Amino acid sequence: MKLQNKILLITGWGVGIEPLQSLKLHLQQKGCEVQLTNIFDILNNSVQKQLHLLNDIDTVIGWSLGGQLATQLVDSFYKSTGLTKTLITLASNPCFVANSTWQTAMPADVFDLFKQSFLQNPEATLKRFFYLITQGSAQAKQDWLNMQNIANPPPYELLLQGLEMLEHLNLVENLKNYSGPQLHLFAEQDGVIPCKIVENFEYIATEKMRYKLLNDATHAFPYLQVERTIEEICQFLTIHQQS
């Protein structure tokens, strides 16, 4: 069955749109209309323009920080219009930096070190970031090199803006209270988001929320394991298309 679905696909931090081009193509082959956009192109718009993006969209999919933005967008759209969109996040933590109520996240001191490193040497820090998101794959070194070659990071100022979002955004309650269909996919070998995050999702899961830990997957699974990612997305969308 062809999926009649209009999708907004949002990139993650520091990678540009190229790593998600294959995911976009595969979704189109399944019958979806897909608009692939850089996270920072959306952030540069006014709130009204951001919400206007969702008028003709059925599903918002975001990778990593893009997943947090996707969560924010569907939640704001719902609060503004009363209409729900399907939300799918890929390797995305609703609260990226750990706090007393959400501890399955990056420790605050580790994040501070990463941010300081970025301020001092952005290029070297991006290389390290690409290493973190590909480590754990069967051919980690090659995947790391490929990611460096394919990534097209935005300017320094936008990357810093993204880091500040990661530092401060806490969307746990938004997910908990959102009444639209949700799918959250996590990776067992994620070097950025602790895989134990699924334990926390047990406590915030709603009737329309599904979440899953993908074995033998890294933070970069939307780029490195496209067919597997497509299978999970399409299975979820098919169920909700039929219901």
Rosetta silent file (secondary structure, phi, psi, omega in degrees, C-alpha in Angstrom):
SEQUENCE: MKLQNKILLITGWGVGIEPLQSLKLHLQQKGCEVQLTNIFDILNNSVQKQLHLLNDIDTVIGWSLGGQLATQLVDSFYKSTGLTKTLITLASNPCFVANSTWQTAMPADVFDLFKQSFLQNPEATLKRFFYLITQGSAQAKQDWLNMQNIANPPPYELLLQGLEMLEHLNLVENLKNYSGPQLHLFAEQDGVIPCKIVENFEYIATEKMRYKLLNDATHAFPYLQVERTIEEICQFLTIHQQS
SCORE:     score description
SCORE:     0.000 S_00000001
   1 L     0.000  131.322  177.854    0.000    0.000    0.000 S_00000001
   2 L   -74.994  139.049  177.412    1.294    3.448   -0.979 S_00000001
   3 L   -85.755  118.288  174.586    1.551    5.928    1.851 S_00000001
   4 L   -92.456   87.193 -172.515   -0.394    9.103    1.123 S_00000001
   5 L  -142.525  130.956  175.713    1.546   11.263    3.528 S_00000001
   6 E   -99.356  119.966 -170.068    2.983   14.769    3.385 S_00000001
   7 E  -117.940  136.010  167.297    6.143   14.874    5.462 S_00000001
   8 E  -103.155  117.804 -176.716    8.345   17.646    6.801 S_00000001
   9 E  -110.183  121.007 -172.649   11.798   16.110    7.417 S_00000001
  10 E  -112.890  133.341 -178.487   14.149   18.156    9.625 S_00000001
  11 L   -71.795  174.438  175.211   17.921   17.729    9.855 S_00000001
  12 L   -99.268 -169.413 -178.419   20.033   17.516   12.998 S_00000001
  13 L   -78.216  132.291  166.973   22.788   19.750   14.390 S_00000001
  14 L    79.614    1.837 -173.084   25.967   20.261   12.387 S_00000001
  15 L  -113.014  -19.482 -173.836   25.298   17.959    9.422 S_00000001
  16 L    73.226 -172.703 -173.371   23.300   19.907    6.832 S_00000001
  17 L   -87.762  -19.410 -172.418   20.695   18.255    4.603 S_00000001
  18 H   -56.101  -44.433 -177.916   22.882   15.854    2.603 S_00000001
  19 H   -60.943  -19.406 -178.857   22.926   12.937    5.103 S_00000001
  20 H  -101.273    4.141 -179.475   19.101   12.771    4.984 S_00000001
  21 H   -62.125  -38.351 -179.480   18.745   12.887    1.188 S_00000001
  22 H   -67.464  -40.153  177.761   18.609    9.095    0.954 S_00000001
  23 H   -62.300  -42.607  177.453   15.910    8.895    3.640 S_00000001
  24 H   -58.692  -47.754 -178.114   13.903   11.507    1.720 S_00000001
  25 H   -60.486  -44.952 -179.720   14.255    9.530   -1.531 S_00000001
  26 H   -64.238  -38.279  177.834   13.151    6.255    0.082 S_00000001
  27 H   -65.702  -38.284  177.445   10.102    7.947    1.638 S_00000001
  28 H   -64.742  -37.255  178.819    9.175    9.371   -1.764 S_00000001
  29 H   -66.313  -22.057  176.874    9.447    5.892   -3.272 S_00000001
  30 L   -85.595    0.018  177.275    6.859    4.782   -0.679 S_00000001
  31 L   102.197    4.375 -178.752    4.448    7.407   -2.023 S_00000001
  32 L   -86.067  149.218  166.831    5.138   10.229    0.433 S_00000001
  33 E   -93.313  125.862 -173.192    5.606   13.882   -0.438 S_00000001
  34 E  -125.587  127.314  172.753    8.704   14.991    1.452 S_00000001
  35 E  -108.716  109.056  179.737   10.014   18.447    2.211 S_00000001
  36 E   -93.133  124.606 -176.244   13.577   18.147    3.553 S_00000001
  37 E  -135.657  146.123  175.671   14.680   21.257    5.406 S_00000001
  38 L   -74.062  135.957 -178.732   17.649   22.373    7.434 S_00000001
  39 H   -51.023  -37.465 -175.112   16.759   22.960   11.048 S_00000001
  40 H   -77.511  -21.290  173.311   18.257   26.447   10.919 S_00000001
  41 H   -66.028  -36.408  178.380   16.144   27.483    7.923 S_00000001
  42 H   -71.830  -43.847 -177.041   13.089   26.919   10.121 S_00000001
  43 H   -63.629  -25.858  179.503   14.559   28.693   13.142 S_00000001
  44 L   -75.109  -12.387  178.443   15.235   31.787   11.031 S_00000001
  45 L   -84.193  160.142  172.298   11.477   32.135   10.389 S_00000001
  46 L   -69.256  163.993  179.164    9.004   33.870   12.677 S_00000001
  47 H   -57.970  -41.509 -179.123    6.825   31.661   14.893 S_00000001
  48 H   -62.759  -41.509  178.537    3.868   32.295   12.566 S_00000001
  49 H   -67.610  -36.912  177.455    5.861   31.213    9.518 S_00000001
  50 H   -59.969  -46.451 -177.950    7.089   28.135   11.391 S_00000001
  51 H   -70.564  -33.127  178.739    3.522   27.099   12.182 S_00000001
  52 H   -61.558  -31.375  177.347    2.374   27.938    8.639 S_00000001
  53 L   -55.196  -30.711 -172.821    4.825   25.282    7.404 S_00000001
  54 L   -88.366   -6.563 -175.939    2.645   22.649    9.061 S_00000001
  55 L   -52.860  -47.130 -176.133   -0.686   23.619    7.463 S_00000001
  56 L  -104.146   18.641 -177.734   -0.402   21.088    4.630 S_00000001
  57 L  -103.887  140.274  175.663    1.818   18.588    6.457 S_00000001
  58 L   -93.887  -38.985 -171.713    0.642   15.260    7.906 S_00000001
  59 E  -135.222  137.056  174.942    3.834   14.145    9.646 S_00000001
  60 E  -114.413  122.769 -179.356    6.862   15.944   11.071 S_00000001
  61 E  -117.253  131.060  178.601   10.060   13.873   11.336 S_00000001
  62 E  -135.754  142.016  178.691   13.214   15.206   13.007 S_00000001
  63 E  -101.571  126.864  174.526   16.670   13.800   13.620 S_00000001
  64 L    57.604 -121.718  177.379   18.438   14.626   16.907 S_00000001
  65 H   -58.180  -31.640  175.870   18.047   18.388   17.575 S_00000001
  66 H   -61.831  -29.634  175.759   15.676   18.357   14.605 S_00000001
  67 H   -68.718  -35.679  176.143   13.493   15.988   16.617 S_00000001
  68 H   -67.300  -41.147  177.911   13.290   18.538   19.413 S_00000001
  69 H   -65.523  -40.004  177.462   12.295   21.209   16.919 S_00000001
  70 H   -59.365  -42.934  178.128    9.721   18.822   15.407 S_00000001
  71 H   -61.049  -45.800  179.001    8.286   18.282   18.898 S_00000001
  72 H   -60.617  -43.679 -177.002    8.115   22.032   19.483 S_00000001
  73 H   -64.021  -50.148 -177.100    6.443   22.636   16.126 S_00000001
  74 H   -67.120  -34.336  179.213    3.669   20.037   16.436 S_00000001
  75 H   -67.359  -46.010  178.936    3.015   21.050   20.047 S_00000001
  76 H   -64.639  -39.131  179.301    2.795   24.763   19.187 S_00000001
  77 H   -63.988  -41.267  178.999    0.598   23.985   16.161 S_00000001
  78 H   -64.287  -44.537 -179.521   -1.741   21.935   18.342 S_00000001
  79 H   -67.036  -27.577 -178.169   -1.958   24.666   20.989 S_00000001
  80 H   -84.773  -35.222 -172.068   -2.600   27.253   18.276 S_00000001
  81 H  -118.644  -19.064 -174.262   -5.126   25.339   16.130 S_00000001
  82 L    82.039    4.269 -178.860   -6.344   22.329   18.120 S_00000001
  83 L  -104.058  140.426  179.905   -5.126   20.084   15.274 S_00000001
  84 L  -103.580  148.892  171.940   -2.599   17.287   15.731 S_00000001
  85 L  -117.702  156.660  174.197    0.142   16.127   13.381 S_00000001
  86 E   -75.105  134.500 -179.464    2.014   12.828   13.557 S_00000001
  87 E  -113.855  128.045  174.797    5.378   13.281   15.283 S_00000001
  88 E  -129.884  124.280  176.173    8.380   11.030   14.610 S_00000001
  89 E  -115.845  143.540 -178.109   11.765   11.633   16.228 S_00000001
  90 E  -119.979  116.065  179.833   14.989    9.825   15.314 S_00000001
  91 L    50.437   51.938 -175.947   17.759    9.611   17.930 S_00000001
  92 L  -127.949  130.914  178.952   16.335   12.638   19.692 S_00000001
  93 L  -102.381  124.478 -179.222   16.275   13.377   23.413 S_00000001
  94 L   -62.419  -21.855  175.279   13.458   15.709   24.558 S_00000001
  95 L  -136.397  101.157 -168.367   15.886   17.005   27.178 S_00000001
  96 L   -72.877  -34.468 -179.161   19.455   16.728   25.856 S_00000001
  97 E  -104.097  129.299 -174.100   21.332   17.831   28.987 S_00000001
  98 L   -62.038  145.308  171.163   20.637   15.865   32.165 S_00000001
  99 E  -141.076 -175.416 -172.730   18.856   17.412   35.130 S_00000001
 100 L   -65.304  -25.261 -178.186   17.373   16.148   38.390 S_00000001
 101 L  -101.671  -11.641 -179.553   14.115   15.004   36.760 S_00000001
 102 E  -140.640   90.774 -170.283   15.543   13.666   33.460 S_00000001
 103 L   -95.625  -11.637  177.685   18.838   11.904   34.021 S_00000001
 104 L   -86.131   73.026 -178.426   19.085    9.774   30.869 S_00000001
 105 L  -155.848 -179.562  179.541   20.823   12.537   28.960 S_00000001
 106 E   -70.455  129.083  177.385   24.291   14.006   28.507 S_00000001
 107 L   -56.827  142.668 -175.570   25.788   15.030   31.891 S_00000001
 108 H   -57.706  -38.596 -178.397   25.916   18.820   32.209 S_00000001
 109 H   -68.308  -34.373  177.681   29.701   18.872   32.735 S_00000001
 110 H   -67.243  -42.670  178.109   30.268   16.794   29.572 S_00000001
 111 H   -63.328  -41.795  179.005   28.067   19.145   27.571 S_00000001
 112 H   -59.013  -42.140  178.675   29.910   22.178   28.979 S_00000001
 113 H   -63.506  -41.456  179.495   33.230   20.692   27.861 S_00000001
 114 H   -63.833  -43.708 -179.178   31.838   20.041   24.381 S_00000001
 115 H   -64.597  -43.346  178.152   30.502   23.601   24.124 S_00000001
 116 H   -62.663  -39.859  178.066   33.811   25.107   25.310 S_00000001
 117 H   -61.949  -42.157  179.333   35.654   22.934   22.817 S_00000001
 118 H   -63.761  -41.622 -179.897   33.372   24.199   20.039 S_00000001
 119 H   -62.683  -34.215 -176.761   33.969   27.831   21.041 S_00000001
 120 H   -84.719  -38.249 -176.602   37.733   27.288   20.918 S_00000001
 121 L  -150.108   82.031 -175.301   38.006   25.087   17.831 S_00000001
 122 H   -56.990  -42.398 -175.219   34.732   24.566   15.888 S_00000001
 123 H   -64.351  -46.062  179.575   36.261   22.520   13.071 S_00000001
 124 H   -66.019  -36.603 -179.348   37.971   19.986   15.335 S_00000001
 125 H   -67.920  -37.446  176.593   34.843   19.745   17.523 S_00000001
 126 H   -63.684  -41.112  177.503   32.648   18.992   14.519 S_00000001
 127 H   -59.950  -42.217  178.431   35.014   16.187   13.524 S_00000001
 128 H   -64.891  -39.233  178.483   34.735   14.797   17.040 S_00000001
 129 H   -62.294  -44.007  178.092   30.956   15.105   16.873 S_00000001
 130 H   -61.872  -34.230  176.200   30.863   13.144   13.605 S_00000001
 131 H   -65.210  -45.386 -178.262   32.976   10.506   15.326 S_00000001
 132 H   -61.368  -38.035 -174.518   30.544   10.338   18.278 S_00000001
 133 H   -82.768  -13.790  178.308   27.485    9.888   16.077 S_00000001
 134 H  -107.351  -12.451 -177.764   29.027    7.125   13.943 S_00000001
 135 L   -64.223  144.199 -178.398   30.957    5.200   16.603 S_00000001
 136 L   100.066  -10.080  177.365   29.609    1.741   17.274 S_00000001
 137 L   -79.365  165.280 -177.008   28.836    0.935   13.647 S_00000001
 138 L   -63.871  -29.749  178.840   30.358   -2.130   11.979 S_00000001
 139 L  -128.614   62.145 -170.832   32.675    0.079    9.917 S_00000001
 140 H   -56.280  -44.914 -176.327   32.951    3.058   12.239 S_00000001
 141 H   -63.360  -44.099  179.812   36.105    4.615   10.789 S_00000001
 142 H   -65.867  -40.948  179.400   34.787    4.562    7.218 S_00000001
 143 H   -63.836  -37.114  177.768   31.394    5.864    8.336 S_00000001
 144 H   -63.574  -45.774  178.873   33.136    8.677   10.222 S_00000001
 145 H   -64.272  -41.244  179.382   35.123    9.653    7.120 S_00000001
 146 H   -63.241  -41.138  179.499   32.007    9.453    4.939 S_00000001
 147 H   -62.880  -40.944  178.299   30.076   11.664    7.344 S_00000001
 148 H   -62.093  -36.524 -177.838   32.850   14.259    7.244 S_00000001
 149 H   -74.296  -35.951 -173.880   32.732   14.217    3.447 S_00000001
 150 H   -89.866  -26.461 -176.458   28.958   14.430    3.087 S_00000001
 151 L   -65.406  145.343  177.523   28.132   16.821    5.929 S_00000001
 152 L  -133.157   77.446 -173.837   27.595   20.476    5.070 S_00000001
 153 L   -62.783  145.983  175.688   27.541   22.307    8.418 S_00000001
 154 L   -73.347  176.653  179.992   25.906   25.731    8.637 S_00000001
 155 L   -60.620  158.707 -177.340   27.856   28.829    9.753 S_00000001
 156 H   -50.406  -46.012 -175.215   29.418   29.026   13.212 S_00000001
 157 H   -61.189  -38.626  179.920   26.765   31.413   14.621 S_00000001
 158 H   -71.454  -37.658  177.832   23.941   29.017   13.739 S_00000001
 159 H   -63.272  -39.580  177.938   25.789   26.037   15.207 S_00000001
 160 H   -65.733  -39.523  175.819   26.238   27.973   18.442 S_00000001
 161 H   -59.170  -41.051  178.494   22.528   28.820   18.423 S_00000001
 162 H   -64.782  -40.451  177.955   21.821   25.091   18.090 S_00000001
 163 H   -62.983  -37.643  179.156   24.083   24.250   21.027 S_00000001
 164 H   -67.796  -34.498  174.248   22.224   26.768   23.167 S_00000001
 165 H   -63.669  -47.284  179.445   18.946   25.100   22.199 S_00000001
 166 H   -58.685  -36.044 -176.870   20.357   21.702   23.166 S_00000001
 167 H   -69.323  -35.764 -169.051   21.497   23.152   26.481 S_00000001
 168 H  -110.467  -22.546 -176.170   18.152   24.657   27.477 S_00000001
 169 L   -67.601  132.142  173.424   15.291   22.840   25.728 S_00000001
 170 L  -136.110  102.381 -172.650   13.252   20.537   27.937 S_00000001
 171 L  -111.518   19.568 -178.438   10.279   19.111   26.047 S_00000001
 172 H   -59.617  -48.391 -178.696    9.470   16.131   28.266 S_00000001
 173 H   -65.522  -34.285  178.668    6.167   17.613   29.452 S_00000001
 174 H   -61.479  -44.226  178.136    5.273   18.598   25.875 S_00000001
 175 H   -64.222  -42.556 -177.243    5.594   14.961   24.754 S_00000001
 176 H   -60.839  -34.999 -173.721    3.690   13.765   27.783 S_00000001
 177 H  -101.782   -1.842 -178.528    0.766   16.078   27.070 S_00000001
 178 L   -80.385  130.991 -173.268    0.703   15.895   23.268 S_00000001
 179 L   -97.893    1.329  177.088   -2.340   13.977   22.026 S_00000001
 180 L   -82.850  167.110  177.903   -1.204   13.274   18.463 S_00000001
 181 L   -64.149  138.588 -178.826    0.435   10.013   17.297 S_00000001
 182 E  -135.401  138.858  170.457    4.121    9.797   18.256 S_00000001
 183 E  -131.210  128.861  179.479    6.992    7.463   17.364 S_00000001
 184 E  -125.061  117.281 -178.880   10.412    7.854   18.977 S_00000001
 185 E  -106.993  132.013 -179.288   13.307    5.705   17.708 S_00000001
 186 E  -123.413  164.091 -175.681   16.542    5.360   19.686 S_00000001
 187 E  -117.076  134.157 -178.526   19.869    3.632   19.027 S_00000001
 188 L   -62.694  -36.995 -175.965   21.546    1.014   21.211 S_00000001
 189 L  -100.029   25.471 -175.508   25.069    2.197   20.289 S_00000001
 190 L   -67.684  123.670  179.681   24.315    5.927   20.516 S_00000001
 191 L   -89.660    1.799 -176.946   27.401    7.890   21.612 S_00000001
 192 L  -117.733  -38.514 -178.835   25.370   11.051   22.245 S_00000001
 193 L  -118.276  122.812 -179.615   22.095    9.908   23.837 S_00000001
 194 L   -58.907  133.025 -178.932   22.127    7.155   26.515 S_00000001
 195 L   -66.941  -16.548  178.180   20.183    4.118   25.308 S_00000001
 196 L   -69.883   -1.546  177.891   18.681    3.856   28.782 S_00000001
 197 H   -55.369  -29.505 -178.722   16.436    6.736   27.714 S_00000001
 198 H   -62.697  -26.461  177.592   13.787    4.124   26.879 S_00000001
 199 H   -65.854  -37.288  177.413   13.434    3.471   30.617 S_00000001
 200 H   -69.888  -33.494 -178.626   12.348    7.079   31.104 S_00000001
 201 H   -66.892  -22.787  175.638    9.890    6.850   28.232 S_00000001
 202 H   -58.112  -31.158 -174.983    8.039    4.147   30.140 S_00000001
 203 H   -88.294  -16.267 -179.066    6.940    6.863   32.546 S_00000001
 204 H  -113.203   -1.015 -175.822    5.795    9.422   29.983 S_00000001
 205 L   -61.488  136.461  175.373    4.267    7.115   27.351 S_00000001
 206 L  -107.693  175.405 -178.919    0.746    7.963   26.246 S_00000001
 207 L   -60.519  -33.198 -176.374   -1.790    5.771   24.470 S_00000001
 208 L   -97.454    7.348 -178.501   -0.725    7.190   21.090 S_00000001
 209 E  -101.275  132.629  171.948    3.016    7.103   21.783 S_00000001
 210 E  -122.490  144.563  175.956    5.329    4.358   20.576 S_00000001
 211 E  -143.928  151.112 -173.802    9.060    4.175   21.258 S_00000001
 212 E  -152.455  140.998  174.353   11.693    1.635   20.316 S_00000001
 213 E   -98.614  121.497 -179.729   15.381    0.948   20.845 S_00000001
 214 E   -89.237  119.159  178.536   17.110   -0.206   17.655 S_00000001
 215 L   -67.796  148.224  176.191   19.776   -2.834   18.318 S_00000001
 216 L    53.571   38.564  177.396   23.190   -2.408   16.673 S_00000001
 217 L  -125.196  148.663  177.972   22.376    1.143   15.596 S_00000001
 218 L  -105.772  176.944  179.126   24.302    4.383   16.151 S_00000001
 219 L   -57.590  -27.334 -176.769   23.102    7.979   16.531 S_00000001
 220 L   -92.044   23.515 -176.021   23.498    8.316   12.759 S_00000001
 221 H   -60.070  -29.578  177.814   21.092    5.461   11.889 S_00000001
 222 H   -64.317  -20.109  177.395   18.853    7.737    9.712 S_00000001
 223 H   -99.078  -41.387 -173.669   21.919    8.116    7.476 S_00000001
 224 H   -86.763  -27.403 -177.382   23.696    4.767    7.965 S_00000001
 225 L  -129.045   65.512 -172.475   20.675    2.420    8.133 S_00000001
 226 H   -63.481  -47.354 -176.465   18.155    4.021    5.823 S_00000001
 227 H   -62.827  -38.963  178.100   16.141    0.917    4.908 S_00000001
 228 H   -65.274  -41.479  178.880   15.762   -0.060    8.547 S_00000001
 229 H   -63.619  -44.661  179.139   14.671    3.467    9.436 S_00000001
 230 H   -59.632  -43.153 -178.969   12.171    3.508    6.559 S_00000001
 231 H   -58.446  -45.131 -179.878   10.714    0.172    7.685 S_00000001
 232 H   -65.582  -44.084 -178.638   10.036    1.519   11.196 S_00000001
 233 H   -64.391  -48.038 -175.438    8.567    4.791    9.918 S_00000001
 234 H   -67.537  -36.700  176.864    6.354    3.194    7.277 S_00000001
 235 H   -60.040  -44.511 -179.671    5.064    0.522    9.632 S_00000001
 236 H   -67.142  -45.477 -178.240    3.988    3.230   12.068 S_00000001
 237 H   -66.483  -35.058  179.324    2.461    5.487    9.408 S_00000001
 238 H   -63.138  -44.091  179.103    0.586    2.578    7.829 S_00000001
 239 H   -58.784  -44.239 -176.128   -1.063    1.709   11.153 S_00000001
 240 H   -80.069  -21.134  174.871   -2.175    5.309   11.659 S_00000001
 241 H   -72.481  -33.537 -178.048   -3.262    5.715    8.038 S_00000001
 242 H   -81.681  -24.591 -174.592   -5.587    2.747    8.440 S_00000001
 243 L   -83.140    0.000    0.000   -6.986    3.790   11.838 S_00000001
